[in-house]
Structure formats: structure tokens, C-alpha cells
């Protein structure tokens, strides 16, 4: 049975309220859902038509659809999963598509299918193998790996190290490049937004991290990409890219631009920035993908 067939069967069972199991588990146990599969829990948990809650470790069948899914510990889902509110703390692996209104993850999270949500907030190590589509906001602090595209209508905010093979499309793109022993981030398909703000981050924190040895060990964050196209403002630090286009453009410290820098109103270039060509004033900036 395919993931879509299992989901439809599951929704059919939901309409038959008497047939949906409700259970509380302490220690270890299993809950079987007719036509979908078996939920296995080690630790403690609760299963009902509205909510699945797991503390410890759990294994879920694909095709589930609930209002709330909250997992703390280690969990895997053997296919598609859908919930209004979805929360993971610890380690989570989803071997299918993810659909949610609110998706939050802390720790290690991977989704092997497409991820669609209104808002996505993650901290730790995240991998989205088939791409991300957020109706509102995507926020990630830590490391992010996406082999395809990232799209969020209002905001993409990345703090840490990110590796995107496709493009990033959003209204507002914010990135903070952290110091690390392996500090390089990349967006191979380029960035399209209304406003783009990419800044490096100092060491900060404990005084010991500011000692010369640690400063050599932790290099400044850098971003490598192709084209940065903004309808309004662009501010860049430690960015290596081909072309930059915007209304008000600032090429800050540590940047290398291999192609054209185009602006329609204002331009500022830091003395340490390297430009292959002199900035060009244009009548109109490019537009991002809609």
C-alpha cells in the first residue's frame, strides 16, 4: 500500500471514531491502527485521535494524520506524516513527506521527503532531502543541509553553517555566518529576495575563545553562492559570489564578487572587498521568483 493509500485509509478510520484506538503507555507497548500500521513506544506515550505524544523512543507508520505530534527522545516515521503542530526534541527521522502548520525540531532532524509547513523552526542538525516550502517563516540555528530548493514566503533566517544545492527564494533573507573549524556555507542556486542581509559573527562568549590560538582554530564564516538578486536592499559580509543586484547595495568586509554588481539607487563598497568590475547603476533591479 502506497503512502497516499495509507493516508486515505487512515482518514477513513478517523471518521469511524469507535474504531480509533486510544492508549497510554508506560514502559513499552504497541498500538495498532487498522489499515495504517503499528505505533511502537519504549518509555512513555499517549495515542489518541487528536494527539500522539512520545517520551523515550518510538516508531510510527507512515500515513498518520493527527492534530498534534510531540516527540522527545528518538523517533522514526516510516512514511508520510501530517499534523497541525509537530514538535521533535532529540533525534527524529521521517522517511516520507512532512506536512504541518508549525514544525519545530531541536537536536537531529531529517526528512527524506518534501517538507511543507506554515512555520519551521529548528536548532541543531537538520537535513531536508526533497526541499522546503514554508508559507511564512523558516528559522534554523546550527547546521542545515538541503539538496534542492528552499522557499519561504516571508522570511528565511539561518544562523550557523548551511549547505543548499538549489536556490533560496523568500521576501527577507537573513544569515549570520559563525566562526568554526569548517566555516564555509553555500547556496549553489543563488538567493532571490526583496531584502538580503548576510553578516559574519564574531567569537564572543567566553574570554578564552578570544585567545590567539582559538581565533586561528575557529575561522570566520564564509558564504559561497552564484547570484544574489534583491528587489530592495542588499548587505553582504564574507560573501563570495558571481553577481549582485539590488536597489541599495552594500558590499561589506571580506567579500569577493566575480561578476557584476548592479544597483539602482545607492552603492557602498568596503575597502577590503574585491570586485572584478566597477559597480553599474541600472534603471531597475531584478525581481525574485514568485
C-alpha positions in Angstrom: 0.0 0.0 0.0 1.4 3.4 -1.0 1.8 6.3 1.4 -1.2 8.1 -0.2 -3.4 5.0 0.0 -2.4 4.5 3.7 -3.3 8.2 4.4 -6.7 7.8 2.8 -7.4 4.6 4.8 -6.3 6.4 7.9 -8.7 9.3 7.3 -11.5 6.8 6.7 -10.7 5.2 10.1 -10.8 8.6 11.7 -14.3 9.1 10.6 -15.2 5.8 12.4 -14.5 7.2 15.8 -15.2 4.0 17.7 -12.6 2.2 15.7 -9.7 4.5 16.5 -7.6 3.3 19.4 -6.8 5.5 22.5 -4.0 4.4 24.7 -1.5 5.4 27.4 1.8 3.6 27.5 4.3 3.4 30.3 7.4 1.2 29.8 6.9 -0.2 26.4 3.9 -1.0 24.2 2.3 -1.0 20.8 -0.9 0.5 19.4 -2.2 -0.9 16.1 -4.2 1.3 13.8 -6.3 -0.7 11.3 -5.2 0.0 7.7 -2.2 2.1 8.7 0.2 0.1 10.9 1.5 -0.1 14.4 2.9 2.6 16.7 5.7 1.2 18.9 6.8 3.1 22.0 9.5 2.5 24.6 9.3 4.8 27.5 6.0 6.6 27.9 3.4 7.9 25.5 -0.1 8.7 24.6 -2.0 7.9 21.5 -5.4 9.3 20.6 -7.3 10.6 17.6 -6.1 14.1 18.3 -2.6 13.6 19.7 0.4 11.4 19.7 2.9 12.1 22.4 6.2 10.1 22.9 8.9 10.4 25.6 11.7 7.9 25.1 11.8 6.1 21.7 9.1 5.4 19.2 8.5 4.1 15.7 5.5 5.3 13.7 3.9 4.0 10.5 3.6 6.3 7.5 0.2 7.8 6.6 -0.6 9.2 10.0 -2.6 12.4 10.4 -3.2 14.0 13.8 -3.7 17.4 15.3 -0.6 17.3 17.5 2.6 15.2 17.4 5.1 15.7 20.1 8.2 13.5 20.5 11.0 13.7 23.0 13.9 11.3 22.5 14.4 9.1 19.4 11.7 8.6 16.9 11.3 7.4 13.3 8.4 7.6 10.9 8.2 5.0 8.1 6.5 7.3 5.6 4.4 10.5 5.3 3.3 12.3 8.4 0.8 15.2 8.8 -0.1 17.3 11.9 -1.1 20.8 12.7 1.6 21.1 15.4 4.6 18.9 15.1 7.5 19.0 17.6 10.6 16.9 18.0 13.3 17.1 20.6 16.3 14.7 20.3 16.6 12.6 17.2 13.9 12.3 14.5 14.0 10.6 11.1 11.0 11.0 8.7 11.1 8.6 5.7 8.5 10.4 3.7 6.8 13.8 3.3 6.1 16.2 6.2 3.1 18.5 6.3 2.5 20.7 9.3 1.2 24.1 10.3 4.0 24.5 12.9 7.1 22.3 12.7 9.7 22.6 15.4 12.8 20.5 15.9 15.7 20.6 18.4 18.6 18.1 18.1 19.0 16.0 15.0 16.2 16.0 12.4 15.9 14.6 8.9 13.0 14.5 6.4 13.6 12.3 3.4 10.5 13.6 1.5 9.2 17.1 0.9 8.6 19.3 3.9 5.7 21.8 3.8 4.7 24.0 6.7 3.5 27.4 7.6 6.4 27.9 10.0 9.5 25.9 10.6 11.9 26.4 13.5 14.9 24.2 14.1 18.0 24.1 16.2 20.8 21.6 15.8 21.5 19.5 12.8 18.8 19.4 10.1 18.5 17.7 6.7 15.6 18.2 4.3 16.3 15.9 1.3 13.5 16.9 -1.0 13.3 20.6 -0.2 11.4 23.0 2.0 8.3 25.1 1.3 7.2 27.4 4.2 4.1 29.6 3.9 5.6 32.0 6.4 9.0 31.5 8.0 12.0 29.2 8.2 14.4 29.7 11.0 17.4 27.4 11.6 20.2 27.7 14.1 23.0 25.2 13.7 23.6 23.2 10.5 21.3 22.9 7.6 21.5 20.6 4.6 19.1 20.8 1.6 20.0 19.1 -1.7 17.2 21.1 -3.5 15.4 24.4 -3.1 14.3 26.4 0.0 11.2 28.6 -0.3 9.6 30.6 2.4 7.2 33.5 1.6 8.2 35.9 4.4 11.5 35.0 6.0 14.5 32.7 5.8 16.7 33.2 8.8 19.9 31.0 9.0 22.4 31.1 11.8 25.3 28.7 11.6 26.5 26.7 8.6 24.2 25.8 5.7 24.6 23.8 2.6 21.9 24.3 -0.1 22.3 22.8 -3.6 19.3 24.6 -5.0 18.1 28.2 -4.6 16.7 30.2 -1.7 13.6 32.2 -2.5 11.9 34.5 0.1 10.9 38.0 0.9 13.6 38.5 3.5 16.8 36.5 3.8 18.9 36.9 7.0 22.1 34.9 7.6 24.7 35.0 10.4 27.9 33.2 9.4 29.5 31.8 12.5 33.2 31.1 13.3 34.0 27.4 13.0 36.8 24.9 12.2 34.8 24.3 9.0 33.0 27.6 8.4 32.1 27.5 4.8 28.4 27.7 3.7 27.0 27.5 0.2 23.8 28.2 -1.8 24.6 26.8 -5.2 21.4 28.0 -6.9 21.6 31.6 -5.7 19.5 33.8 -3.5 16.3 35.7 -4.6 14.6 38.0 -2.1 13.3 41.5 -1.5 15.9 42.2 1.1 19.2 40.3 1.8 21.3 40.7 4.9 24.3 38.4 5.4 26.7 39.2 8.2 29.7 37.5 9.8 29.6 36.7 13.5 32.4 37.2 16.0 33.5 34.7 18.6 32.0 36.5 21.6 31.2 34.4 24.7 34.0 33.2 27.0 37.2 35.2 27.0 39.2 32.0 26.4 37.7 31.8 22.9 39.3 35.2 22.0 42.8 33.9 22.7 45.0 33.8 19.5 45.1 30.0 19.4 41.3 29.7 19.3 41.0 32.6 16.9 43.2 30.7 14.5 41.4 27.4 15.0 37.9 29.0 14.5 37.9 30.7 11.1 35.4 33.3 10.1 32.2 32.1 8.4 32.0 32.5 4.6 29.2 32.0 2.1 29.7 30.9 -1.4 26.9 31.3 -3.9 26.1 32.3 -7.5 23.7 35.2 -8.0 22.1 37.4 -5.3 19.1 39.2 -6.7 17.2 41.5 -4.4 14.4 43.9 -5.2 15.4 46.3 -2.4 18.4 46.2 -0.1 21.5 44.0 -0.1 24.1 43.9 2.7 26.9 41.4 2.4 29.9 40.4 4.6 32.3 37.5 3.8 30.3 36.5 0.7 31.9 35.0 -2.5 29.5 35.2 -5.4 29.1 35.8 -9.1 26.7 38.7 -9.4 24.8 41.0 -7.0 21.8 43.1 -7.9 19.6 45.4 -5.8 18.3 48.9 -5.2 20.6 49.8 -2.3 23.7 47.6 -2.2 26.4 47.3 0.4 29.4 45.1 -0.4 31.0 44.8 3.0 34.2 43.4 4.5 35.6 40.2 3.2 33.5 40.0 0.0 34.7 38.8 -3.4 32.3 39.5 -6.4 33.5 37.7 -9.6 30.9 39.3 -11.9 28.7 42.3 -11.9 27.4 44.5 -9.1 24.2 46.3 -10.2 22.3 48.9 -8.2 19.6 51.4 -9.0 19.9 54.0 -6.1 22.9 53.6 -3.7 26.2 51.6 -3.6 28.8 51.2 -0.8 31.9 49.0 -1.2 34.3 48.2 1.8 38.0 48.8 1.1 38.8 45.1 1.7 36.1 43.9 -0.8 37.3 42.6 -4.2 35.2 43.4 -7.3 36.1 42.2 -10.8 34.1 45.0 -12.3 33.2 48.5 -11.3 29.6 48.7 -9.9 26.9 49.6 -12.5 23.9 51.8 -11.9 20.8 50.4 -13.6 17.3 51.8 -14.1 15.5 48.8 -12.5 16.5 45.9 -10.2 15.6 42.3 -11.0 12.7 40.6 -9.5 12.7 37.4 -7.5 10.8 34.3 -8.4 7.1 34.5 -7.4 
